Amino acid sequence: MKPIALAEIARAVGARNAINPMITGICTDTRKLSPGCLFIAIKGPNFDGHTFVKTALKQGAAAVLCQDETACGEQALLVPDTRAALLKLAAYYRRLFGVKVVGITGSVGKTTTKEMTAAVLASTFKVLKNAGNLNNEIGLPMTVFELDDSYEAAVLEMGMSGLGEISRLSNASAPDIGVITNVGVSHIEKLGSKANILKAKMEILDGMPQGAPLLLNADDSLLRKAETGGHPVFYYGIENAACDFNACNIEQSTSNTHFTILSKGVEQRIDLPAIGRHNIYNALAAFAAGILAGVSPKDAATALADYAPAGMRQRIKHFGGITFIEDCYNASPDSMHAALVVLADLQAERRIAVLGDMLELGDYAEQTHVEIGARAAENDVDVLLTFGELTKLTAQKAKESGVGTVLAFDNKNRLAAALCDILSPGDAVLFKASRGMGLEDIIEMVYRELKVDE
């Protein structure tokens, strides 16, 4: 972080202060506190940072920012809401720098799009990005505070669970380029309809300067019709050859996808070390954002060729003639279907899907899990193993729809053992579930039994 006077921070968040040290960092967690920082006491439903104010000062915090006057001393700034103040301060701090910011949101694919976009921009600029999925009203501001004069660009992912959140994150980050990947049913439990999800995603415009471009997926019916408030729009897609960035001549192997991007008469061949139609969309968005930011098509293509999937997002392994697809960081109906399409497109003797529950779908949960069972049959799954209560519905529907072998489990050890007994060379295996299901435990058991990576 670039050092900043406490008085300047006080003006940014609308607080009064009696002292004026230089602040060299922002911290909301005393376990990560460094001397000279400003400790912000965040108050949440299950915790209260005010209880750590004294600890923060003892550990060397130069000052604290509070909303509870009883916890504040002379080294504190007092504000009505520390969460709101954190966002205000991030907004002020971000505007101290001339970096080009790409803001990314969407129902599915935003983290992968962020990673690909950061890789493309890093071919030309020094780039800051959110670590992991620190894309909320705490994580994004804390990422912004990592900016200093050495950075030339930033890629910031914006997540949300309800209306108003993307607006606040956009105002904090002021994107020069906005990207919306798609509009799916994630968070439909709170928002009630895809129309409301679209409305929430379009809040990315709220913090974008006038004239800042917006990148939209032309193959998403809702985004294609979205009102963009006068911002210039660039469309990317596969199905519509007339969009600004179009992918064509698509070829796929067991671990790579090859395609050509057509843009204003320019053709650029892309060799992407990832598979699936959804990853073509992610790469298109990243390529387009790079071009708008000033990256050459050739440099963007080279960066995408070097892309490596992050975390447990569609990591592919080949062992003993078996292809394993680890895609269990998170799951929604849209991403679950996309993963099944990836499995269907692989050349394999048998296609095996290991699916766990999709969480946080509210009243839509049972219906969507039944639909995934039908999708498994449509995408030529030969063997389906499920884990969790909701995927019992998936298993039942898959069996009714013609999937040859269907087994439902409520125990990870038994599922892993059954899978090991079933596997043989020539198989392709997909692991997919919401993060909370801990499907990686099953992967580890299977790899241990088969001695993968030994």
N, C-alpha and C positions, 0 to 999 in steps of 0.2 A: 504494500500500500504506500502511496505517496503521503508523506507527513502533512498533517493539516492541523491548524490551530483549533482548540476547543471552542473558542469564540465563534469561529466560522461554522463549526458544526451546530452550535447553539442557534445561530441565525437560520441555518438550513432547516432545522426541525422545529423552530419556534419556541425555544426554551431560553431561560435566563441562566447565567452562570457567574460565579464569584471568582473563579480562577481561570487561568488561560494557558495551560501547558500545551505542548505540541503532541498530537496524537499520532502514533505510528502504526496503529492497527485497530481493527474492530473485532470484538469477541462477544459471543453469546453463551459460551461454554467455558467455565473456569478450568476444565481439563486441558483446554487448548490455549489458555491465556498466555500472553507474552508481556513482559514489562513495557510500559508506555502506551498500552492500548486503552481504548474506551470499552468498558464492559456494559453491554446493553441487557438489562434485566427483562427478559421476555416472559410474559405471563400467559400460560396456556391452560387448557382444561385439566391436564394431569400434572402440571409442574408450575413452579413460580420462581423465576430467576432472582427475585428480590431476596430470597433466602440465602443467596450466595454473594450478596453485595460485599459483606465484610471480608469474605474469603478472597474475592477479586482484588480488593484494595490491599490486603496483606500480601498477595502474590505479585503486586507491582502494577496493577491497573492505575493509569494516570487519572482516570475519572470514571464515573458510572452514569448511566442514563436510566432513570426510573419513572414509573408512573405512580408508585406508592410513596407518598411523602414520609411516612413513618420509617421507611427503610433508607431514606436519603440523608446525607450529611452535606457538608460544604463542598465536597468534591463531586457532587451529583448535579446533573441536569434533570429537571422535572418536566415531564410531558404528560398529556392526557392518556396516550396509548403508545407504548414502546414499540409494538409491532408496526403501527402506522409510521412512527418516527424512523424506524429502520428503513422502510421503503422510501420515505422522503429524503433521508440522508443518502441512500443509494442513488436516487434520481439526481440529487445535487452533485454527488461525486462523479457519476458517469459523465456529466456534462462538462467536467473539467478537462476532458480529453477529446482529442479529435479522431478517436478510433472509429472505424467503420463497424457497426454492430449488425449482425444478422440475428433476428429473433425468429424462433421456430416453435410452432404449436401444432396440434392435430390430435385426433383420437388414437391413431396407431402410427408407429414408425418415427415418432419425433426424436427419440434418443438416437436411433441409428442414423437418421438424417442429420442430426447434430454432429455426430462423429464423422460422417462422410464430409459434411460441409467444412468442419474444422480442418480435416485432412486436405481438402482442396485449397482452402485459403492459406494453409501453412506452406503451400508450395511457393507462395509469393510474399506472405506477411508473417510477422510474429503474432501468434493467435492465442487468445485466452478463451477457454470454454468451461461450462459447468462440469465439475467432476461427477461421474456417475449420473444419477438422476436428481441432483440437487437443483430442482426446477420449481420450488415452491416459494412462498413469501419469506422464508428464512434463507433457503439455499441460494436463490438467485441474487439477492442483495449481497450475501457474503462473497459470491463469485465476483460481483462488480467491484467490491473493495480490494480485489487482487490486482486491479488495473494499476499500472504506473506508466511513466512516459516512454517505456521501451516497447509497449504493445502498439500494434498497428491495426488490429482487428479483434473482434470478439464474436463468439457464437454462443447464443444464450437460448437454452430450451426453456419453455414455459409450460408448466402443468397446471391443472386446475381440477376442482371438484364441484364448483358451482359458479353462478354468474358473478361477475365483478372481479374475479381473481386475475384473469388474463389482463384486464384493463389496468389493474394496479401494477402488475409485473411489467407491462408494456410502458407505462409511465415511468417506472423505475429504470428501465433499460434503454428507452428511446431508440428502437431499431431503425437503422437506415434502410434495411431490406427486411421484409416480413415474409415468412413461409408458413402456409397451412397445408399439412400433408393430406388430410382427409377429414370427413365427418362420419364417425361410426357411432356405436351405442355405448362406449365407455362413459360412465357417469350418468347414464340415462335414469338410474334410480333416483338421483337428486334433481335432475333437470327435466325429466318427464317426457321429452320428445327430441327427435333429431333436429327439429327446427330451433329448439332452445340451445342445443349443443352447438349448432352453427352460429347462433347469436353470441354465445360465449367465446367461440374461437375468433369471431370477427372483432372482438375487443382488442386484438393485437394492433388494430389501427389507431387506438386511442393515444398511444404514446409516440407514434411514428410522425416524423416531420412532414409537413405538406409537400407533396410531390414524391415522397419515398415510395419505391416500387413494392408491389406485393406479388409473390409467387403462389399460384394456386394449381392444384391438381385438376386438369381439365376433364379427367375421366370420372370425377366425383360429381354426381348430378346436382347436389346442393351447392357445391363450390362454384360450379359452372354458372349458376344463376345468382350468385351472391352480390349484394350491393357493396361497393368498395369505397364509397365516400369520395370519389374523385381521384383516388390514388391510381397511378398507372399500374395495370395488371399484366403480368406475363404468365401464360399458361404452359404447363408441361404435361405430357401424357404419352400414352401408347396407342390408344384407339383413334384419336383425332389427329390425323396427319397435318391439319392446318394450325395446330397449336405452336407456340413460339419455340418450344424445345420438345421434339418428338423422337421417341425411341423406335427403331425399326430394325429389320434384319437380325432378329433375336435368335441366339443359339445358346444352349445350356448343356454343360457337362455335369459330372457328379459333384463338382465343387466350385465351378466358375460359370459366369454368365457373360456372353459376348453380344454386343449390340452396337448399333450406330445411332448417334444423336444428330439429328438434322436441325439446324437453327439458322434462319436467314441465309439459306444457301450454303452454309458451311456444314461439312460432314466431319464428324469425329468418332472414330472407332473406340469403344470402351471395352476393356477386359476387366471384369469385376470379380474378385475372389469371394463371391457370395452367390447364392442361388435363390430363385423365386421372383415372380412378377413384382411382389411388393418391394423387393430390393432394387429393381429397376426404377421404380418410382422414387425411392429414397435417393438413388444415385442421380437421377434426373434433376431433382430439387437441388442437390448439392452442386452439381455441375452448373445449373442455371444461376444459383446464388454466387458462385465463383465468377462466372462471366460478368454478371452485373457489378461485382466488386472490383473487377479489373484483372482477374486471372486469365491467362491465355487458355484456349481450348486444349492445347497440347499438354500444358502443365496440369490442368484439371484432370485430364485422362490419366496421366502418369500417377497423380496422387490417388485416384480411385483404384488404380491397379495395385497400389501398395496398401490399400485399406485392410485392416484386421478387425473382425467383429469384437465388440466389447462385452465383457461379462459372460452371461449365459445366453446371449442372443445369437441364435442359429450358428453355433460353433459346430463344425463338421469334422468328424474323425473317421479314418479308415483303418480297420484292424481285422486281420484274419478273414479278409474277403467280405467284411460287413461294413456298411456305411452307417454311422451314428450321427444323428442330427440333434444337438442339445439346444433346445429353444424354450427354456423354462424360467426365464426371468419374469415374464408376466404373460397374461393371456386375457383376451376378450373374444367375443364371437368373431369379429373381423380378423384378428390375427390368428385365431385357431383355424379358421377356414383357409387363410393364406398359407399356413404351415402344412395343411393337408394337401393343398395344391402342389406345394414344393415336393412333398413325398410322392405324389402321383406322377410328377414329371421325371422322377429318377428312374434310370434303368436298373431294375432289380428283379430277382427271382420272386421275392415276396416283399410286400410293403407292410411293415408292422408299426402301429401307432400306440404309444403309451401316453394316455391322456389323463390329466388330473382336473379337478374342479376349477371353473372360472368363478372368481369371487366378485363381490360388490355389484351384483346385477339386480338386486332387489326383486321386485315382482316379475322381472323378465327372466329370472334365473332358470326356472324349470323349462320354460319354452325354449330358451336358447340352447340348453344342454340336450334337449331332444333333437333340435335341429342339427347339432353337430354330429349326432349319431347318423342321421340321414346323409350328411356331408361326407362322412367316412365311407359310406357305401358308394356314393357318387364318385369319389376319388380313388376307387379301386383299392381300398385297404383290405388286405388279406387276413390280418390278425389284429384285433383290438384288445388292449389291456387297459383297464381304467382303475383309477384310485380316487376314492372320495364318495361322499353320499350323492352329490349331484350327478356325477358321471355314471352312476348306476342307471340313470335315465338315458344317458348317451348309449350305454351298453345295450339296453333293452331295445332302443330304436335301431341301433346298428344291426342287431340280430334279426329284427323284423324286416330290415331293408336288404338283407342278403349278405352281410359280412360273414365269411366262412367260420372263423374262430373268434369268439368273444368271451373274455373272462373279466369279471369285476372283482376288485379287491378292496379291503379296508385295512390291509396290513402291508407295509412297504417290503418287509423281508420276504413275505410269501410271493409278492408280485415279482421282485427281483429274481427269486429262485425259479419261478415259472418262466420268466423271460429267458434266463440262461439255458433252461432245458429246451426251449423252443428254437433258439437262434442257430443258424447255420450259414456257411458261406453263401454269398449272393443276396443276403437280406439287406434291406434298408430299414432303419429304425428311427422313428421320430419320438422325442420326449417333449411334451408340451403341457403346461399348466400355469396357473397363477402362482406368483412368487410365494404366497403364503402356504402353498401345499408342500413345499420343500421337496420337489421331485428330484432335485440334485442328489438327495440321499439314495434314491434308487439307482441313479446313474453310477454313483460311487460304488455301490454294492456289486453292480453288474461288472463294472470295470475291474474291480478287485478279484472277482471270481474268474473272469476271463483273462486276467493278467494284462489288461490293456495298459500301454505305456511302460511296461516293465522291460 
